[in-house]
Amino acid sequence: MRALGPSTGKFALAMNDPEIRARLYPLLLGGVHIDELPTGTTRADVVHITPTFMHGYEVKGDGDTLQRVKNQLKCYGEVYDFVTFVVTEKHLAKLLPLLPEWVGILVAPAEGTGLRPHREARYNATVQRAPLAGLLWVEEIKQYLLALGLTGASTLRQREVAHYLRTTHTVPLSGLAQYVRERLMARLPERLLLREERRAERARLAGIRARRQAKRRTK
């Protein structure tokens, strides 16, 4: 996208979300990546999932604000092994004081086609069981607890499952994290199929609307 600079009158490149994601995807080697994954009270823009880690990416284009960074950082920090903000030059100076040292930063310059590393993400030691389990459906977590030998897990409500995971010391975080990664990776083909079905339905409805409009014009 090109925007007219207010002071210079010249056209300057303005980076938006889709353009930044297109630069990010080739860097996500191995595993799978999921867009817009519900994460706590927000959605992670891109999550890279491999058999050994999950890396959450938050994208900030020129048209975005930093108002939700505090909440996004909290939600990401509770579940992802690594967290990186991918931002334009416009946001870098104001974003730096908002992020702890373990959060990585990639910069999307207006010129060029890649991303510039500003700070590498470090391992996040603040992951918690209950929010991590929240990435899955409650029935999947119940199955995991049953496999661990928790009798009565199948009758627990979602709130009770979360409370149990917050208070127990018998569910290893590493084992739960591995289970979450495996389930999310296995679910990707289902997501892709559903996405194609929705796309086909939108195309079908658009065709119906177009035919109706064409009929009105011929009357």
C-alpha positions, 0 to 999 in steps of 0.5 A: 500500500502507498500513502501520501506523506502529509509534509513531503507530498511524496508517496511513502510505502505503508506496511499493512498486516497481510504484507508483513505476514507474507514476509514472516511465513517463509521464516517459519521452518518445520511444523505448521503455522496457524493464523488467528489462534484464540489465546486467552482473551485475544487472538494470536496473529500467527503461531508457529508450532513444531514438535518441540515448541510454540512461537507466538507472533503479534503483527503490528502494521502501520495502521495498527495501534499499541493499545492492546500490547499489554493484554496481548503480551499477558495472554501470549506469555501464559502459553507460548514458549517464544513470543515475537512482535513483528512491527514496522519502523513506525512502532519500534521506538514506542514498543521497546519500553513495553516489552520484557527482554525475553520477547523478540522483535522483527522489523518490517522495513518499508523498502525491501521484501524481508524482515530485519531482526532487532532482538531474538526471542528468548525462552519464556519461563512464564507458561502456565498450565490452565491458560495453555490447556485453554488452547484446546477444547475442554473434552481434549483436556479431559481425555488427557487428564483421564489418561493421567489417571484422574478419575472423574475428569470426564464429569468436570466442567470447563471452569473446574478443569481450569481450577484443577490445572491452576492448583495441581502439582501432579500434571507435568507442564512439559507433558501437557505442553507436548500434548497441546502441540500434538493436538493443534498440529493434528487439527490443522488439516481440519482447519484447512478443510473448514476454511475451504468450505467457508470460502466455497460458501462465500463464493456461492452466496456471492454468485447468488447475489450477483445473479439477483442484481443482474436480474434487477438490472434487466427488468 
